[in-house]
Amino acid sequence: MKKLTKEQLLNAPLLHNSHKRPTTRRDFISQGFMAGTASVMGPSILGLFANPQKAHATLSPDIEALKSACGIAVQGAGKIPFICFDLAGGANVAGSNVLIGGRGGQLDFISSAGYSRQGLPGDMIPSVMNPQTGLSDFINSDYGLSFHTDSAFLRGIQDKTTATTAANTNGAVIPARSDNDTGNNPHNPMYGINRAGADGSLLTLIGSRNSDSGGNSMSPNNMIDLSVRPTKVDRPSDVTGLVDVGDLVGLLSQDDAVSVMESIYRISDNKMDQVNTNVSSDAVIKEMVRCGYVKSADLADRFGDPSTLDPALDPDIVGPTGIFTQAEFDSDSEFRKTASVMKMVINGFSGAGTITMGGYDYHGQGRSTGEVRDFRAGRCMGACLEYAAKVGVPLMMYVFSDGSVSANGVVDDSVEGRGKFMWQSDNSSTAGSFFMVYNPDGRANLIGATPEEQAIHQQIGYMRSDGSTETASSPAANNPNLLVETIILNYMALHGEQNNFANLFPNHGLGNSALIDSMTAFEPIVNGTIGS
């Protein structure tokens, strides 16, 4: 095997003799020729999620009272922030990262051959017990969800989170097939999450790609609402460029600029009362003019300080007390992308976001390439969880990929290969997705009165003994559209609103109420909206 440096493993394009030459944007992203960008999906929860010490309240009471009438979203929808990771190309999830077992849940172990297919040698499978402790050395449940102890995702998450954050996190896994090497998998749940109520004070949807879904994978056709088509955001400057407060802020202090704009509103309002436009829509025209001045004053109030939006200026994100060091932030575009998305979503400027990461079509590259890239993805996942903890708000984080891989039984004994089997080929049958829930008020409780019942709710569906998804184990197991519906159902359930799922999605394919209940992982962590 050709020995590559860690930098090459992390960022080098992936070349496959078995694949056609990359021609589409999706091909370039999945094989690492083009960076996947970040995506934030629209409005969600500014005031209710914001840190009280950072709240803006400089508008005069008379102007503040006009904002609702002018359609200015300040509090947002009050829903749980939602971030998903779209790992383009067919990343491994099952076995080597998140454990997926048989009918009894994650720890209902499959065969050694099944774990081998999922990249684990016989001496690293989770069913192997340490004779001194009677426990497996290869199971880590610090985050509620059970990972393989040497999972690159897990190691990355651990790198960016504290023990307190881990203690307040839980998760669930969904074994689910999807096609390999295609952007046609309708994996992206953004529009459905928005329909379920996620919204924000500044944006509706943002995506890492200029596509209808805003990400690498498409959205289900029956959920797409082009009136909230994602705006492309992939770096901090895109975030700060979303708001233009004009030249007045800069010439004056922020407070003085707000005062001037409020005065302009009052002068205009007084003049408007003395003017007759002589058109039938006189009142409507005047209201539009008045609201224009109110919105200008509000923008200066909320966003006149550049640090309000800029992730690079947020000490919780970058710097000595931040999640990323300055060197990490400056040197890695994936970290800057992640920071931009989580800043927007978790502070309530948007309701949900997609972070697309490219280069996950890593079979045939040795095991080391996948390990290094999975570790970086895990660090980005951990950053989102830790930032939610720092801000003090809940978060639902979803991870998916288009297809998956299987191993060939040949060990990669390089340092980064870690003695695991090499990924040989694409394999849609070993695919799965998972989501994690951070709750500042304590770890989310799994549904079920007994540990056995809870284990089944933590793994929605199951795998066969040979390490492949049992397609009859859940509606989501063989249909990406229904996988998206399952994620949206679980998002609504965190608000206690799962009973409204059929009303919002009347043509859903998840079956009757009993089946829907079986596909729900957690008890509610909020009642309808944050703060209610």
C-alpha positions in Angstrom: 0.0 0.0 0.0 1.2 3.5 -0.8 1.8 5.4 2.4 0.0 8.7 2.5 0.5 11.6 4.9 -2.4 12.4 7.3 -3.1 15.6 5.3 -3.4 13.5 2.1 -5.7 11.1 3.8 -7.9 13.9 5.0 -8.2 16.0 1.8 -6.9 14.1 -1.2 -9.4 13.3 -3.9 -10.5 9.6 -4.1 -9.7 7.8 -7.4 -11.7 4.7 -8.2 -10.9 2.4 -11.2 -14.4 0.9 -10.8 -16.2 4.3 -11.1 -16.8 6.5 -14.1 -14.8 9.7 -14.3 -16.5 12.3 -12.1 -18.7 14.6 -14.2 -21.5 15.9 -11.9 -21.2 18.2 -8.9 -22.3 15.2 -6.7 -19.5 13.1 -8.1 -16.9 15.7 -7.3 -18.2 16.2 -3.8 -18.5 12.5 -2.9 -15.0 11.7 -4.2 -13.5 14.7 -2.5 -12.6 16.8 -5.6 -14.9 19.5 -4.3 -15.5 20.5 -0.7 -19.0 20.0 0.6 -20.4 23.2 1.9 -22.5 24.0 4.9 -26.2 24.5 5.0 -28.5 26.1 7.4 -32.2 25.7 7.1 -34.3 28.5 8.1 -35.7 30.3 11.0 -36.1 28.8 14.4 -35.7 30.4 17.8 -33.7 33.6 18.5 -35.2 35.0 21.6 -36.3 31.8 23.4 -33.0 30.1 22.7 -30.7 33.1 23.2 -28.5 33.6 26.2 -30.3 36.3 28.4 -27.0 38.1 28.8 -26.8 38.5 25.0 -30.4 39.6 24.4 -31.0 42.8 22.6 -33.6 45.2 24.1 -32.6 48.7 23.1 -35.6 49.4 20.9 -38.1 51.8 22.4 -41.3 50.2 23.7 -43.4 51.9 21.0 -41.2 50.5 18.2 -40.9 47.1 19.9 -44.7 46.8 20.0 -44.9 47.3 16.3 -42.6 44.4 15.3 -45.3 41.7 15.5 -47.7 43.7 13.3 -44.9 44.1 10.7 -44.2 40.4 10.6 -40.8 40.6 12.2 -39.8 37.3 13.8 -37.9 37.8 17.0 -38.6 34.8 19.0 -38.7 32.4 16.1 -40.9 29.3 16.2 -39.5 28.1 19.5 -38.6 24.7 18.2 -35.6 22.6 18.9 -32.7 23.5 16.6 -32.0 20.8 14.0 -28.6 20.1 12.2 -27.9 17.2 9.9 -24.7 16.0 8.4 -24.8 14.8 4.8 -21.7 12.6 4.3 -21.5 12.5 0.5 -20.3 9.3 -1.1 -21.4 6.4 1.1 -19.8 6.5 4.5 -19.7 3.7 7.0 -22.1 4.0 10.0 -22.9 0.4 11.1 -20.6 -1.6 13.3 -17.3 0.2 13.1 -18.9 3.5 14.1 -22.4 3.0 15.6 -23.3 -0.5 16.8 -26.4 -2.0 15.1 -27.6 -5.3 16.3 -30.5 -7.8 15.8 -34.1 -7.7 17.0 -33.2 -6.9 20.6 -31.3 -3.7 19.8 -27.8 -2.5 19.5 -26.4 -5.0 21.9 -28.2 -8.0 20.4 -25.0 -9.0 18.7 -24.8 -10.2 15.1 -22.3 -12.8 13.9 -18.5 -12.4 13.6 -18.9 -12.6 9.9 -21.4 -9.8 10.0 -19.1 -7.6 12.0 -16.3 -8.5 9.6 -18.5 -7.2 6.7 -18.8 -4.0 8.7 -15.0 -3.6 9.0 -14.2 -5.2 12.4 -11.7 -8.1 12.9 -12.7 -10.9 15.2 -10.6 -9.5 18.1 -12.4 -6.1 17.9 -16.1 -7.2 17.7 -18.3 -5.9 20.5 -19.4 -9.4 21.6 -15.9 -10.3 22.7 -15.8 -10.1 26.5 -12.9 -9.1 28.7 -12.4 -12.2 31.0 -11.2 -9.9 33.8 -14.3 -7.7 33.8 -16.9 -9.8 32.2 -17.7 -6.8 29.9 -16.8 -5.9 26.4 -13.9 -3.5 25.8 -15.5 -2.4 22.5 -18.7 -0.8 23.6 -19.0 2.9 24.6 -22.3 4.3 25.7 -21.1 7.5 27.2 -23.5 9.4 24.9 -26.5 7.1 25.5 -26.2 5.7 22.0 -23.7 2.7 21.9 -20.7 3.3 19.6 -17.8 1.0 19.0 -15.1 2.1 21.4 -12.7 2.8 18.6 -15.3 4.5 16.4 -13.7 7.4 14.5 -17.0 9.3 14.9 -16.9 8.7 18.6 -13.3 9.7 19.0 -14.1 12.9 17.1 -17.1 13.7 19.2 -15.1 13.1 22.4 -12.4 15.5 21.1 -14.9 18.4 21.1 -17.3 17.7 24.0 -17.1 17.7 27.8 -18.2 14.9 30.1 -21.2 17.0 31.1 -22.3 17.4 27.5 -22.0 13.6 27.0 -24.1 13.0 30.1 -26.9 15.1 28.7 -26.9 13.5 25.2 -28.7 10.4 23.9 -29.3 8.9 20.5 -30.9 6.3 18.3 -29.8 4.4 15.1 -31.9 3.4 12.1 -30.6 0.5 9.9 -31.8 1.7 6.4 -30.6 0.9 2.9 -30.0 3.6 0.3 -28.5 3.6 -3.2 -24.8 4.0 -3.6 -23.1 6.8 -5.6 -26.2 8.7 -6.5 -27.6 12.1 -5.6 -31.1 10.8 -6.1 -31.6 9.4 -2.6 -34.2 11.7 -1.0 -32.4 11.8 2.3 -32.6 15.5 3.2 -35.4 16.2 5.8 -35.1 20.0 5.8 -38.4 20.9 4.2 -40.2 18.4 6.4 -38.6 19.8 9.6 -39.7 23.3 8.5 -43.2 22.0 8.0 -43.1 20.6 11.5 -42.5 24.1 12.8 -38.8 24.8 12.7 -38.2 28.4 11.8 -35.9 31.3 12.7 -35.6 35.0 13.2 -33.5 35.7 10.1 -33.7 32.9 7.5 -35.9 30.0 6.5 -33.5 27.6 4.7 -29.8 27.7 3.8 -27.9 24.9 2.0 -24.4 24.1 1.2 -25.2 23.6 -2.5 -27.3 25.6 -4.9 -29.8 22.9 -5.1 -33.5 22.5 -4.2 -32.5 20.6 -1.0 -29.5 22.8 -0.2 -27.3 19.7 0.2 -25.9 16.7 -1.7 -28.8 14.4 -1.4 -32.2 15.5 -2.6 -35.4 16.0 -0.6 -38.6 14.0 -1.0 -40.5 15.6 -3.8 -43.8 15.7 -1.8 -42.1 17.9 0.8 -40.4 20.5 -1.3 -41.7 24.0 -0.9 -39.7 26.3 -3.2 -41.0 29.4 -1.4 -38.4 28.4 1.3 -35.7 27.1 -1.1 -32.4 27.1 0.8 -30.0 30.1 0.5 -26.4 28.9 -0.1 -24.0 29.5 2.9 -20.6 27.9 3.2 -18.4 30.2 5.1 -18.5 32.9 7.9 -18.5 35.7 5.4 -21.7 34.4 3.9 -23.3 34.5 7.3 -22.2 38.1 8.1 -23.3 39.1 4.6 -26.8 38.0 5.2 -27.7 41.3 6.9 -26.9 44.8 5.6 -27.6 47.5 8.3 -26.4 50.3 6.1 -23.7 52.9 6.6 -25.3 54.6 9.6 -24.0 51.8 11.8 -20.3 52.4 11.8 -20.6 56.2 11.6 -22.5 56.1 14.9 -22.5 53.7 17.8 -25.0 50.9 17.5 -27.3 52.5 20.1 -27.2 55.9 18.5 -27.9 54.4 15.1 -31.0 52.6 16.5 -32.2 55.9 18.0 -31.8 57.7 14.7 -33.8 55.1 12.9 -36.5 55.2 15.5 -36.7 59.0 15.1 -36.9 58.6 11.3 -39.8 56.2 11.9 -41.7 58.7 14.1 -41.1 61.6 11.7 -42.3 59.4 8.8 -45.3 58.2 10.7 -46.4 61.7 11.6 -46.0 62.8 7.9 -47.9 59.7 6.7 -50.9 60.7 8.8 -51.1 64.0 6.9 -50.8 62.5 3.4 -53.5 61.0 1.2 -52.0 58.9 -1.6 -55.4 59.0 -3.4 -55.3 55.3 -4.2 -57.5 52.5 -3.0 -54.7 50.9 -1.2 -53.8 54.0 0.8 -53.7 52.2 4.2 -51.7 49.3 2.9 -49.1 51.5 1.3 -48.7 53.5 4.4 -48.3 50.4 6.5 -45.6 49.1 4.2 -43.7 52.3 4.5 -44.0 52.4 8.3 -42.9 48.7 8.6 -39.9 49.4 6.4 -38.6 51.9 8.9 -39.5 49.6 11.8 -37.5 46.7 10.2 -34.5 49.0 9.6 -34.4 50.0 13.2 -34.8 46.3 14.3 -32.0 45.1 12.0 -29.7 47.8 13.5 -30.7 46.8 17.0 -30.2 43.0 16.5 -27.4 42.9 14.0 -25.6 46.2 14.2 -22.8 44.5 16.2 -20.9 42.3 13.8 -20.1 39.8 16.5 -23.8 38.9 16.7 -23.6 36.8 13.6 -19.9 36.2 13.0 -18.8 32.8 14.2 -15.2 33.9 14.0 -15.9 36.5 16.7 -17.8 34.1 19.0 -15.5 33.2 22.0 -17.5 30.0 22.6 -16.6 28.9 19.0 -13.0 30.1 18.4 -10.2 30.9 20.7 -8.8 30.0 24.1 -12.2 29.1 25.5 -13.8 28.1 22.3 -14.5 24.7 20.7 -12.0 25.3 17.9 -8.5 26.7 18.4 -7.7 29.7 16.2 -5.3 27.4 14.3 -8.0 24.8 13.7 -10.5 27.4 12.5 -8.0 29.1 10.2 -6.7 25.9 8.6 -9.8 23.7 8.0 -12.7 24.9 5.9 -14.9 22.1 7.3 -14.6 23.6 10.8 -15.4 27.1 9.5 -18.4 25.6 7.7 -19.6 23.8 10.7 -19.1 26.9 12.9 -21.2 29.0 10.5 -24.1 26.5 10.5 -24.2 25.9 14.2 -23.9 29.6 15.0 -27.0 30.3 12.9 -29.1 27.4 14.0 -28.3 27.1 17.7 -28.8 30.8 18.2 -32.2 30.7 16.5 -31.3 32.8 13.5 -32.4 29.7 11.5 -34.4 26.6 12.4 -32.4 23.8 10.9 -29.2 23.3 8.8 -27.4 20.8 6.7 -23.7 20.4 6.7 -22.5 18.6 3.6 -19.1 17.0 3.9 -17.4 15.5 0.8 -15.0 12.7 0.2 -16.9 9.8 1.8 -16.7 7.4 -1.2 -13.6 6.1 0.5 -13.6 2.4 -0.3 -10.5 1.0 -2.1 -8.4 3.6 -0.4 -7.2 1.5 2.6 -8.9 1.8 6.0 -6.8 4.8 7.0 -8.5 7.2 4.6 -11.9 6.5 6.0 -10.8 6.6 9.6 -9.2 10.1 9.2 -12.2 11.5 7.4 -14.7 9.9 9.9 -12.7 11.4 12.7 -13.0 14.9 11.3 -16.7 14.4 10.7 -17.0 13.3 14.4 -15.2 16.5 15.5 -17.7 18.6 13.6 -20.6 16.6 15.2 -19.1 17.1 18.6 -18.7 20.8 18.0 -22.4 21.2 17.4 -23.3 19.3 20.5 -20.8 21.3 22.6 -22.0 24.6 21.2 -25.6 23.7 22.1 -24.3 23.0 25.6 -22.5 26.4 25.8 -25.5 28.3 24.6 -27.8 26.2 26.8 -30.3 25.0 24.3 -31.4 21.6 23.0 -30.3 20.2 19.7 -31.3 17.3 17.4 -28.4 16.2 15.2 -29.0 13.7 12.3 -26.2 11.9 10.3 -26.8 10.2 7.0 -24.9 9.2 3.8 -25.9 8.0 0.3 -25.1 4.3 0.5 -22.4 2.5 2.5 -19.4 0.2 2.3 -18.3 -3.3 3.1 -14.9 -4.7 4.1 -12.7 -7.4 2.5 -11.1 -9.0 5.5 -7.6 -7.5 4.8 -6.1 -5.6 7.7 -4.8 -2.1 7.4 -1.9 -2.1 9.9 -0.9 1.5 9.3 -1.2 3.9 12.3 -4.4 5.5 10.9 -5.7 2.1 9.8 -5.8 1.0 13.4 -5.6 -2.7 12.6 -9.1 -2.7 11.1 -10.3 -4.3 7.8 -10.0 -2.2 4.6 -13.1 -1.0 2.9 -13.4 -2.9 -0.3 -16.5 -1.8 -2.1 -19.8 0.1 -2.1 -22.5 -1.8 -0.3 -26.0 -0.4 0.2 -27.1 -3.3 2.4 -24.9 -2.3 5.3 -26.2 1.3 5.4 -27.7 3.1 8.4 -28.3 6.5 9.8 -28.4 7.9 13.4 -29.5 10.9 15.4 -28.4 12.4 18.7 -30.3 14.6 21.0 -28.7 17.1 23.4 -30.9 18.3 26.3 -29.5 20.9 28.8 -32.1 19.7 31.3 -30.8 16.1 31.3 -30.5 13.1 29.0 -33.6 12.4 26.9 -35.5 9.4 28.1 -36.0 6.4 25.8 -39.6 5.2 25.4 -40.3 1.9 27.2 -41.0 0.7 30.7 -38.1 -1.9 30.7 -34.5 -1.9 29.5 -35.5 -4.4 26.8 -38.3 -2.1 25.5 -36.0 0.9 25.6 -33.3 -1.0 23.6 -35.8 -1.6 20.8 -36.8 2.1 20.7 -33.1 3.1 20.5 -32.6 1.0 17.4 -35.5 1.4 14.9 -35.3 -1.8 12.9 -32.5 -4.3 13.0 -29.8 -6.1 11.0 -29.5 -9.7 9.9 -26.8 -11.9 11.4 -24.7 -11.4 8.2 -24.4 -7.6 8.9 -27.0 -6.5 6.3 -30.1 -4.5 7.0 -33.3 -6.5 7.4 -35.5 -4.7 4.9 -38.7 -5.9 6.6 -37.7 -4.6 10.1 -39.2 -1.1 9.7 -40.8 1.0 7.0 -37.6 3.1 6.8 -35.3 0.1 6.2 -35.7 0.0 2.5 -37.1 3.4 1.5 -35.2 6.7 2.0 -38.5 8.7 1.7 -39.8 6.8 4.8 -36.5 7.3 6.5 -37.0 11.0 6.2 -40.5 10.7 7.6 -39.1 8.7 10.5 -36.6 11.5 11.3 -39.4 14.1 11.2 -41.6 12.0 13.4 -38.9 11.8 16.0 -38.3 15.5 15.8 -42.0 16.1 16.4 -42.0 13.6 19.3 -39.3 15.5 21.1 -41.9 18.3 21.3 -44.7 16.0 22.3 -46.4 16.6 18.9 -46.2 13.2 17.2 -50.0 12.9 17.3 -50.1 15.7 14.7 -47.8 13.9 12.3 -50.6 12.5 10.2 -52.2 15.9 9.9 -49.0 17.5 8.6 -48.1 14.5 6.4 -51.5 13.0 5.4 -50.0 10.7 2.8 -47.1 9.4 4.9 -46.0 5.7 4.6 -45.2 4.9 8.3 -48.4 2.9 8.9 -50.9 2.9 11.7 -50.5 4.6 15.0 -49.1 1.5 16.7 -46.4 1.2 14.1 -45.7 4.9 14.4 -45.3 4.6 18.1 -42.7 1.8 17.6 -40.7 4.1 15.4 -40.4 6.8 18.0 -37.3 6.8 20.2 -37.7 9.4 22.9 -40.2 10.9 25.3 -40.7 14.7 24.8 -38.0 17.0 26.1 -40.1 20.2 25.6 -43.8 20.8 25.5 -44.7 22.1 22.1 -42.2 25.0 22.1 -39.1 25.9 24.1 -40.2 27.7 27.2 -43.8 26.4 27.3 
